[in-house]
């Protein structure tokens, strides 16, 4: 399976630990709670114990993600195996809240359905959701657990492969996943960006020349490159502002769990656990220059 194309400086140090690209090392740190747009009230330890948490099913934490669930965020389309960055983060958060693995269940919810208004069939959803003000009108977000950079992937035979600047991409045909922040980034360069429901369709379009390049997050870019016999990472798109794009865990709007889930994420970050998980599941060798 290909990785999901979602979701601009930050945590990529772990991602490029073994890379020789020095410019990437300047954008490296676990997601910073102080730069997040996520909002949550503080929660004390006493309020965040399993016996005091209000979940859909008492004593059980119901987690969600889309199907298929792509690497490197999940492994083998099995979120319950604890493998892949977001699966590992999910179980680490659950443990912080007092839930053993046998007390965690998973359901599958489409990406757009998870961030739509209305009651949820999950307690928390991890699916490369970028925290945005628009989405916060419909759902809650936890503190951020990952900082994102958007990246262009192409075939070596594509005219995009030799591009070194953002302006060089203009006039080329780009593609991205519908509803994603990758699409938003691509649209700023190519107003007629091609839209795909999933990465399988996007990969096929790239392979047969329908598009010149895909816009995806950097871990996904490495995964796509590895799955293409002649794939190449063109480069990272520069941040549009000083505020990084960040992934957060999605919860129902006004969920009683939001503050406690945020507290769990904050504790994992403070102890260095998020950075360890990034190193374990997202570290990739390769060159990913920043397009000027």
QUIRARA-V310323 format. One record per pair of residues at least 12 apart in sequence whose ideal C-beta (glycine too) atoms are under 10 Angstrom apart, sorted by the first residue. I is the first residue (numbers start at 0). GAP is how many residues later the second one is. If there is no record, write none. Layout:
i = {I	I}
gap = {GAP	GAP}
This chain:
i = {0	0	0	0	0	0	0	0	0	0	0	0	0	1	1	1	1	1	1	1	1	1	1	1	1	1	1	1	1	2	2	2	2	2	2	2	2	2	2	2	2	2	2	2	2	2	2	2	2	3	3	3	3	3	3	3	3	3	3	3	3	3	3	3	3	3	3	3	3	3	4	4	4	4	4	4	4	4	4	4	4	4	4	4	4	4	4	4	4	4	4	4	4	4	4	5	5	5	5	5	5	5	5	5	5	5	5	5	5	5	5	5	5	5	5	5	5	6	6	6	6	6	6	6	6	6	6	6	6	6	6	6	6	6	6	6	6	6	6	7	7	7	7	7	7	7	7	7	7	7	7	7	7	7	7	7	7	7	7	7	8	8	8	8	8	8	8	8	8	8	8	8	8	8	8	8	8	8	9	9	9	9	9	9	9	9	9	9	9	9	9	9	9	9	10	10	10	10	10	10	10	10	10	10	10	10	10	10	10	10	10	10	10	10	10	11	11	11	11	11	11	11	11	11	11	11	11	11	11	11	11	11	11	11	11	12	12	12	12	12	12	12	12	12	12	12	13	13	13	13	13	13	13	13	13	13	13	13	13	13	13	13	14	14	14	14	14	14	14	14	14	14	14	14	14	14	14	14	14	14	14	15	15	15	15	15	15	15	15	15	15	16	16	16	16	16	16	17	17	17	17	17	18	18	18	18	18	18	18	19	19	19	20	20	20	20	20	20	22	22	22	22	22	22	23	23	23	23	23	23	23	23	25	26	26	26	26	26	26	26	27	27	27	28	28	28	28	29	29	29	29	29	29	29	29	29	29	29	29	29	29	30	30	30	30	30	30	30	30	30	30	30	30	30	30	30	30	30	31	31	31	31	31	31	32	32	32	32	32	32	32	32	32	32	33	33	34	34	34	34	34	34	35	35	35	35	35	35	35	35	35	35	35	35	35	36	36	36	36	36	36	36	36	36	36	36	36	37	37	37	37	37	37	37	37	37	37	37	37	37	38	38	38	38	38	38	38	39	39	39	39	39	39	39	39	39	39	39	39	39	39	39	39	40	40	40	40	41	41	41	41	42	42	42	42	42	42	42	42	42	42	43	43	43	44	44	44	46	46	46	46	47	47	47	47	47	47	47	47	47	47	47	48	48	48	49	49	49	49	49	49	50	51	51	51	52	52	52	52	52	52	52	52	53	53	53	53	53	54	54	54	54	54	54	54	54	54	55	55	55	55	55	55	55	55	55	56	56	56	58	58	59	59	59	59	59	59	60	60	60	60	60	60	60	60	60	60	60	60	60	60	60	60	60	61	61	61	61	61	61	61	61	61	61	62	62	62	62	62	62	62	62	62	62	62	62	62	62	62	62	62	62	62	63	63	63	63	63	63	63	63	63	63	63	63	63	63	63	63	63	63	63	64	64	64	64	64	64	64	64	64	64	64	64	64	64	64	64	64	65	65	65	65	65	65	65	65	65	65	65	65	65	66	66	66	66	66	66	67	67	67	67	68	68	68	68	68	68	68	69	69	69	69	69	69	69	69	69	69	70	70	70	70	70	70	70	70	70	71	71	71	71	71	71	71	71	71	71	71	71	72	72	72	72	72	72	72	72	72	72	72	72	72	72	72	72	73	73	73	73	73	73	73	74	74	74	76	77	78	78	78	78	78	78	78	79	79	79	79	81	81	82	82	83	83	83	83	83	84	84	84	84	84	84	84	84	84	84	84	84	85	85	85	85	85	85	85	85	85	85	86	86	86	86	87	87	87	87	87	87	87	88	88	88	88	88	88	88	88	88	88	88	88	88	89	89	89	89	89	89	89	90	90	91	91	91	91	91	91	91	91	91	91	92	92	92	92	92	92	92	92	92	92	92	92	92	92	93	93	93	93	94	94	94	95	95	95	95	95	95	95	95	95	95	96	96	96	96	96	96	96	97	97	98	103	104	104	105	106	106	106	106	106	107	107	107	108	108	108	108	108	109	109	109	110	110	110	110	110	110	110	110	110	110	110	111	111	111	112	113	113	113	113	113	113	113	114	114	114	114	114	114	114	114	114	114	114	114	114	115	115	115	116	116	116	116	116	117	117	117	117	118	118	119	119	119	119	119	119	119	120	121	121	121	122	122	122	122	122	122	122	123	123	123	123	123	123	123	123	123	123	123	124	124	124	124	124	125	125	125	125	125	125	125	126	126	126	127	127	127	127	127	127	127	127	127	127	127	128	128	128	128	128	128	128	128	128	129	129	129	129	129	129	129	129	129	129	129	129	129	130	130	130	130	130	130	130	130	130	130	130	131	131	131	131	131	134	134	134	135	135	136	137	137	137	138	138	138	138	138	138	138	138	139	139	139	139	139	139	139	139	139	139	139	139	139	140	140	140	140	140	140	140	140	140	141	141	141	141	141	141	141	141	141	141	141	141	141	141	141	141	142	142	142	142	142	142	142	142	142	142	142	142	142	142	143	143	143	143	143	143	143	143	143	143	143	144	144	144	144	144	144	144	144	144	144	144	144	144	145	145	145	145	145	145	145	145	145	145	145	146	146	146	146	146	147	147	147	147	147	147	147	147	147	147	147	147	148	148	148	148	148	148	148	148	148	148	148	148	148	149	149	149	149	149	149	149	149	149	149	149	149	149	149	149	149	149	149	149	149	150	150	150	150	150	150	150	150	150	150	150	150	150	150	150	150	150	150	150	150	150	150	150	151	151	151	151	151	151	151	151	151	151	151	151	151	151	151	151	151	151	151	151	151	151	151	152	152	152	152	152	152	152	152	152	152	152	152	152	152	152	152	152	152	152	152	152	153	153	153	153	153	153	153	153	153	153	153	153	153	153	153	153	153	154	154	154	154	154	154	154	154	154	154	154	154	155	155	155	155	155	156	156	156	157	157	157	157	157	157	157	157	157	157	157	158	158	158	158	158	159	159	159	159	159	159	159	159	159	159	159	160	160	160	160	160	160	160	161	161	162	162	162	162	162	163	163	163	163	163	164	164	164	164	165	165	165	165	165	165	165	165	166	166	166	167	167	167	167	167	168	168	168	168	168	168	168	168	168	168	169	169	169	170	170	170	171	171	171	171	171	171	172	172	172	172	172	172	172	172	172	172	173	173	173	173	173	173	173	173	173	173	173	173	173	174	174	174	174	174	174	174	174	174	174	174	174	174	174	174	174	174	175	175	175	175	175	175	175	175	175	175	175	176	176	176	176	176	176	176	176	176	176	176	177	177	177	177	178	178	179	179	179	179	179	180	180	180	180	181	181	181	181	181	181	181	181	181	182	182	182	183	183	183	184	184	184	184	184	184	185	185	185	185	185	185	186	187	187	187	188	188	188	188	189	189	189	189	192	192	193	193	193	193	193	195	195	195	198	198	198	198	198	198	201	201	201	201	202	202	202	202	205	205	205	206	206	206	206	211	212	212	213	213	214	214	215	216	216	216	217	217	217	217	217	217	217	218	218	218	218	218	220	220	220	220	220	220	220	221	221	221	221	221	221	222	222	224	224	224	225	225	231	231	232	232	232	232	232	233	233	233	234	234	234	234	234	234	235	235	235	235	236	236	237	237	237	238	247	247	247	248	248	248	248}
gap = {67	68	69	70	73	74	75	76	197	198	199	222	226	66	68	69	196	197	198	199	200	201	202	214	218	221	222	225	226	65	66	67	68	69	70	71	81	125	196	213	214	216	217	218	219	220	221	223	224	61	62	64	65	66	67	69	70	82	107	123	124	173	176	178	194	195	212	213	216	219	65	123	145	148	170	171	172	173	175	176	177	178	181	191	193	194	197	198	209	210	211	212	215	216	219	60	64	67	105	121	122	123	124	142	144	170	171	173	174	175	176	177	193	210	211	214	241	66	104	120	121	122	123	124	125	139	141	143	170	173	174	175	209	210	213	238	239	240	241	19	139	140	141	142	143	173	177	209	210	228	229	230	231	232	233	235	236	237	238	282	15	17	18	19	20	23	26	138	139	140	227	229	230	233	234	235	236	281	17	18	19	20	21	22	25	134	136	137	138	139	229	234	235	236	16	17	18	19	20	21	133	134	135	136	137	138	207	233	235	236	258	263	264	267	271	12	13	14	15	16	17	134	135	136	137	139	205	206	207	224	232	266	270	272	276	12	13	14	15	16	17	134	262	265	266	270	14	15	16	71	132	260	261	262	263	264	265	266	267	268	269	270	12	13	57	70	131	132	134	202	203	204	207	263	264	266	267	268	269	271	273	12	202	206	266	267	268	269	270	271	272	261	262	265	266	267	268	261	265	266	267	268	203	264	265	266	267	268	269	265	266	267	215	265	266	267	268	269	212	213	264	265	266	267	125	194	212	262	263	264	265	266	264	120	122	191	209	212	217	263	119	247	250	118	215	240	246	114	115	116	117	238	239	240	242	243	244	245	246	247	248	100	112	113	114	115	116	117	213	215	216	217	234	235	238	243	244	247	111	112	115	212	214	237	109	110	111	112	213	229	232	233	236	237	109	110	109	112	207	208	209	211	95	105	106	107	108	109	111	207	208	210	212	226	229	93	94	95	96	98	99	104	107	206	208	209	211	93	98	102	103	104	105	106	208	210	211	220	224	227	92	97	101	102	104	219	223	100	101	102	103	208	211	215	217	218	219	220	221	222	223	225	226	217	218	221	222	217	220	221	224	213	214	215	216	217	218	219	220	221	223	215	216	219	215	218	222	209	212	213	216	48	49	50	209	211	212	213	214	215	216	219	48	49	211	44	47	48	49	50	53	47	46	204	208	44	45	46	70	203	204	207	208	69	201	202	203	206	42	44	48	67	68	69	200	201	202	49	51	63	64	65	66	67	196	201	46	48	66	40	44	39	42	43	44	45	63	29	30	32	33	36	37	38	39	42	43	44	45	61	62	63	196	200	42	43	44	45	58	59	60	61	62	63	16	17	23	24	27	28	30	31	36	41	42	43	44	59	60	61	62	63	186	15	26	41	42	43	44	45	46	49	50	56	57	58	59	60	61	62	63	186	12	14	19	21	22	25	41	42	43	44	46	49	57	60	61	62	63	13	42	43	44	45	46	47	48	59	60	61	62	132	12	39	40	41	42	43	40	130	131	132	15	17	18	37	39	57	58	14	16	57	58	128	129	130	150	153	154	12	13	14	148	149	152	155	156	210	12	13	14	147	148	150	151	154	209	210	211	212	12	13	14	15	16	53	54	55	73	144	146	147	150	174	208	209	12	13	14	16	52	53	207	12	13	206	31	28	12	25	27	28	29	47	48	21	24	25	26	19	22	197	198	42	193	196	197	198	41	43	60	61	134	162	189	192	193	195	196	197	39	40	41	42	59	60	161	163	191	195	19	39	190	194	185	186	188	189	190	192	193	37	56	57	158	160	175	176	179	184	185	188	189	192	14	16	34	35	36	55	159	13	186	53	172	173	175	176	179	181	182	184	185	31	33	49	52	156	167	168	169	170	171	172	174	175	180	29	30	167	170	169	173	178	164	165	167	168	169	170	171	172	175	177	26	27	160	163	164	166	167	162	166	24	19	17	18	16	13	14	15	16	18	13	14	19	12	13	16	18	141	17	69	87	14	16	17	18	66	67	68	69	86	87	139	66	67	68	12	12	13	15	21	24	25	136	12	14	15	17	19	20	21	22	23	24	26	64	135	19	22	23	20	21	22	135	136	20	21	134	135	133	134	19	20	130	131	132	133	135	131	128	129	130	126	128	129	132	133	134	138	16	18	125	126	127	128	131	133	134	137	140	14	124	125	126	127	16	19	20	121	122	123	124	120	122	123	18	20	49	52	53	54	88	89	91	92	119	12	13	51	52	117	118	119	120	121	14	16	18	20	50	51	52	54	87	115	116	117	118	12	13	17	50	113	114	115	116	117	118	119	49	52	113	114	116	46	113	115	112	117	116	112	114	115	109	111	112	113	114	115	116	119	108	109	110	111	112	113	114	115	117	118	119	121	122	105	106	107	108	109	110	117	120	121	105	106	107	108	109	113	115	116	117	118	119	120	121	122	123	124	103	105	106	115	116	118	119	120	121	122	123	124	125	126	100	101	102	103	104	105	118	121	122	125	130	101	102	103	104	117	119	120	121	123	124	129	132	133	71	73	98	99	100	101	102	128	131	132	136	97	98	99	100	131	33	34	37	69	70	71	72	91	96	97	98	99	36	68	69	70	72	87	88	89	90	95	96	139	141	26	30	31	32	33	34	35	36	65	66	67	68	70	71	86	87	88	89	90	95	31	34	62	63	64	65	66	67	68	69	70	71	73	74	82	83	84	85	86	137	138	139	140	14	17	20	22	24	30	33	34	37	60	61	62	63	64	69	80	81	82	83	84	85	136	139	22	49	50	53	60	61	62	63	65	67	68	69	70	71	72	75	78	79	80	81	82	15	18	20	52	57	58	59	60	70	71	74	76	77	78	79	80	81	51	52	54	56	57	58	59	73	74	75	76	77	72	73	74	75	76	52	73	75	14	15	48	51	53	54	55	72	73	74	76	12	13	14	53	54	12	13	14	46	51	52	53	54	72	74	75	51	52	69	70	71	72	73	70	72	49	50	71	72	128	70	71	125	127	128	70	73	126	127	22	23	69	71	72	124	125	126	22	124	125	21	66	67	123	124	17	20	21	43	44	46	65	66	68	122	19	20	21	18	19	41	17	18	39	40	41	62	17	19	20	21	32	36	37	38	39	40	12	13	15	16	17	18	19	20	37	38	39	40	41	15	18	19	20	21	26	27	28	30	31	35	36	37	38	39	40	41	14	17	18	19	20	26	35	37	38	39	40	18	19	20	21	22	24	25	37	38	39	43	17	18	19	20	16	18	15	16	35	36	37	34	36	64	66	20	32	33	34	35	38	39	55	63	12	13	32	31	56	61	30	31	32	52	55	60	25	27	28	29	30	51	28	27	49	52	24	26	48	102	21	22	23	25	18	22	12	16	17	18	20	14	15	18	15	17	21	24	25	28	12	13	14	22	21	24	25	28	18	22	25	21	22	23	24	22	19	21	17	20	19	22	17	19	28	30	15	18	19	64	66	68	70	59	62	63	64	65	12	13	14	15	63	65	67	60	61	62	63	64	66	59	61	59	61	63	58	60	54	55	51	53	54	55	56	54	55	57	52	53	54	55	56	57	52	53	54	55	53	54	52	53	54	51	13	14	17	12	13	15	16}
